[in-house]
Amino acid sequence: MARAIPGQAFRSRIMRERWSNGHNATNEYRSRLTELVEPRMKLLHAGCGCDNNDVSRQFKDQCTVIGVDLDPRVERMFHSEFHLASLESLPFDAGIFDMIFSEYVFEHLADPERVLRELKRVLKPFGTILVLTPNYYSYKTLAAHLTPQKFHVAIGRHRFGPGHEAEMYPTLYRCNTRVQFEDLARRSGLRITRLRFVTNGPTWFQRVPGLFEVFHAFHLAIKRWGGAKQLRCALIVEIAKT
């Protein structure tokens, strides 16, 4: 049996214990969602995909969960009621959802203001929209913004295997800063009630000796030091309809 290389064992342990076991943006977003959702709510998972991170699956037995996405492949794999539609034009009556949530979708939107207005339309009064999206000022987002789509596809194929490149959708980053969210929410007649900067850890460098250790230290620093929070990987934004 082949022995693990010490550096590889260190990186795997750190990823498992610190960045993969609760201390990353998706887990913090999912945890906040659990705090906000109550039994018998009607929930809209906007841009749901196949719910690979089990964001809405956990609520399907206690709430009414509806997913919407533009990818026709999702229909046969989503765990609950599904609608093939654009977030700019939802096939629902006004004011029917208690809560709407969306993860890693807003960075792809061509017209986020139009989407926010449509989400507001189908949301009940005093309902909440919860969004997880990359922070524009993270080094990961800046690197993605400055590189062509063909590079993103190649990276997706390398990290996740052949076939996953089809899920590397073009990114536009038109609503990925605090200022952008506050401005678009105000123009849409909504209100930001909470905005947090969170980090995902050095996931890009797990297989790169040396760089992993450097960026591991960097992520620990920006996680612990509030003055560097705007360098963190992602935003978790809570938006209220008043």
C-alpha positions in Angstrom: 0.0 0.0 0.0 1.4 3.4 -1.0 2.1 5.8 1.8 0.6 9.3 1.8 3.2 12.0 1.2 3.4 14.2 4.4 2.5 17.4 2.6 -0.5 15.8 0.9 -1.7 14.4 4.3 -1.3 17.8 5.8 -3.3 19.5 3.1 -6.0 16.8 3.2 -6.4 17.1 6.9 -6.6 20.9 6.9 -9.2 20.8 4.1 -11.2 18.2 5.9 -11.0 19.7 9.4 -11.1 23.4 8.7 -12.3 24.3 5.2 -14.6 21.4 4.4 -16.2 20.7 7.8 -18.4 23.7 8.5 -15.9 26.6 7.9 -16.8 27.5 4.4 -19.3 29.8 2.7 -21.8 27.1 1.5 -22.0 25.6 5.0 -22.5 29.0 6.6 -25.2 29.9 4.1 -26.9 26.5 4.6 -26.7 27.0 8.4 -28.3 30.5 8.2 -31.0 29.1 5.9 -31.8 26.5 8.6 -32.2 29.3 11.1 -34.6 31.2 8.9 -36.9 28.5 7.5 -39.9 27.4 9.5 -42.2 24.4 9.0 -44.9 24.8 6.3 -43.2 27.7 4.6 -43.4 27.9 0.8 -39.8 28.1 -0.5 -38.4 29.0 -3.9 -34.9 27.7 -4.7 -33.9 30.2 -7.5 -31.4 28.8 -9.9 -31.6 25.5 -8.0 -29.5 23.3 -10.3 -29.6 19.7 -9.1 -29.2 20.9 -5.5 -25.8 19.1 -5.3 -25.0 20.8 -1.9 -28.3 19.7 -0.4 -29.5 23.2 0.2 -33.2 22.8 -0.3 -33.4 19.0 0.0 -33.4 19.3 3.8 -36.7 21.1 3.8 -38.7 19.0 1.3 -40.6 17.0 3.9 -41.6 20.0 6.2 -42.1 22.7 3.6 -43.3 23.2 0.1 -40.1 23.5 -2.0 -40.1 24.6 -5.6 -37.1 24.9 -7.8 -36.6 27.0 -10.9 -33.7 26.8 -13.3 -32.8 27.4 -17.0 -31.1 24.1 -17.4 -33.5 21.4 -18.8 -31.2 18.7 -17.4 -32.3 19.7 -13.9 -35.9 18.6 -14.3 -35.3 14.9 -14.0 -32.9 15.2 -11.1 -34.4 17.9 -8.8 -36.0 16.4 -5.7 -39.1 18.5 -5.6 -41.5 20.4 -7.9 -39.5 22.0 -10.7 -40.1 24.8 -13.3 -38.0 25.5 -16.3 -37.9 29.3 -16.4 -35.8 32.4 -16.3 -35.4 34.3 -13.0 -36.3 37.4 -15.0 -39.8 36.0 -15.7 -41.1 33.6 -13.1 -44.2 31.5 -13.8 -45.8 32.2 -10.4 -48.5 34.4 -9.0 -47.5 37.4 -6.9 -46.8 37.2 -3.2 -46.9 33.4 -2.8 -43.4 32.5 -1.3 -42.4 33.0 2.3 -38.7 32.8 1.4 -36.5 32.7 -1.7 -32.9 31.6 -1.7 -30.2 31.4 -4.3 -26.5 30.3 -4.2 -23.8 31.1 -6.8 -26.3 32.4 -9.3 -26.1 36.2 -9.0 -22.6 36.4 -10.5 -24.1 35.1 -13.8 -27.0 37.5 -14.1 -27.1 39.9 -17.0 -29.8 42.1 -15.3 -29.8 41.5 -11.5 -32.1 44.5 -10.9 -34.8 42.9 -13.1 -34.3 39.6 -11.2 -34.6 41.3 -7.8 -37.8 43.0 -8.9 -39.2 39.6 -10.1 -38.2 37.9 -6.8 -39.9 40.7 -4.9 -43.1 40.3 -7.0 -43.5 36.6 -6.0 -42.4 37.1 -2.4 -44.9 37.6 0.4 -44.8 40.9 2.4 -42.0 40.8 5.0 -40.5 37.8 3.3 -36.8 37.2 2.9 -34.4 36.6 0.0 -31.1 34.9 1.0 -28.3 35.1 -1.5 -24.8 33.4 -1.6 -22.5 34.8 -4.3 -18.8 35.4 -4.8 -17.3 38.6 -3.4 -15.9 40.7 -6.3 -12.8 41.7 -4.3 -11.7 38.2 -3.5 -8.6 37.1 -5.4 -10.6 34.2 -6.7 -13.3 36.4 -8.2 -10.8 38.9 -9.6 -8.8 36.1 -11.3 -12.0 34.6 -12.7 -13.1 38.0 -14.0 -9.7 38.6 -15.7 -9.5 35.3 -17.5 -11.5 34.1 -20.6 -14.4 31.6 -20.4 -12.3 28.9 -22.2 -9.9 29.0 -19.3 -12.8 28.5 -16.8 -14.0 25.5 -18.8 -10.6 23.9 -18.8 -10.2 24.5 -15.0 -13.7 22.9 -14.5 -12.7 19.9 -16.5 -9.4 19.6 -14.5 -11.0 20.0 -11.1 -14.2 18.1 -11.5 -13.6 15.7 -14.4 -14.9 15.5 -18.0 -18.5 16.6 -18.5 -18.5 19.2 -15.7 -17.3 21.9 -18.0 -20.9 22.2 -19.2 -21.7 23.7 -15.8 -19.0 26.4 -16.0 -21.5 29.2 -17.0 -20.2 32.6 -18.0 -19.8 35.1 -15.2 -20.6 38.8 -15.3 -20.3 40.0 -11.7 -22.9 42.8 -11.9 -24.1 42.3 -8.3 -21.1 41.2 -6.3 -20.2 44.0 -3.9 -21.8 45.5 -0.9 -22.4 48.8 -2.7 -24.0 47.0 -5.7 -26.3 45.0 -3.5 -27.4 48.0 -1.5 -28.0 50.1 -4.6 -29.9 47.5 -6.5 -32.0 46.5 -3.5 -33.0 50.2 -3.0 -33.9 50.6 -6.6 -35.9 47.4 -6.5 -37.9 48.5 -3.4 -36.1 46.0 -1.1 -33.9 46.4 1.9 -30.6 44.7 2.9 -31.0 43.5 6.5 -27.8 41.6 6.8 -24.6 41.2 4.7 -21.7 39.0 5.7 -18.3 38.3 4.1 -17.3 34.7 4.4 -14.4 32.6 3.1 -14.0 29.2 1.4 -10.4 28.5 2.2 -7.5 27.7 -0.3 -9.5 25.2 -2.3 -7.7 26.1 -5.6 -4.4 25.0 -4.2 -5.1 21.7 -2.4 -2.9 19.9 -4.9 -0.2 22.5 -5.1 2.6 22.1 -2.5 3.9 25.4 -1.1 1.1 27.5 -2.4 -1.5 25.7 -0.3 0.4 26.5 2.9 0.8 30.1 1.9 -2.9 30.6 1.0 -4.0 28.6 4.0 -2.3 31.2 6.2 -3.8 34.0 4.1 -7.4 32.6 4.5 -6.9 32.2 8.2 -5.8 35.9 8.4 -8.7 37.3 6.5 -11.2 35.1 8.4 -9.9 36.3 11.8 -9.2 39.9 11.0 -12.3 42.0 10.5 -10.3 44.7 8.7 -9.7 42.4 5.8 -13.2 41.0 5.5 -13.7 42.5 2.1 -11.0 40.2 0.8 -13.0 37.1 1.7 -14.4 34.7 -0.9 -18.1 35.3 -0.8 -21.1 37.3 0.4 -24.2 36.1 2.2 -26.9 38.7 1.8 -30.3 38.9 3.4 -32.8 41.1 1.7 -36.3 41.9 3.0 -39.5 42.9 1.4 -41.2 45.5 3.5 
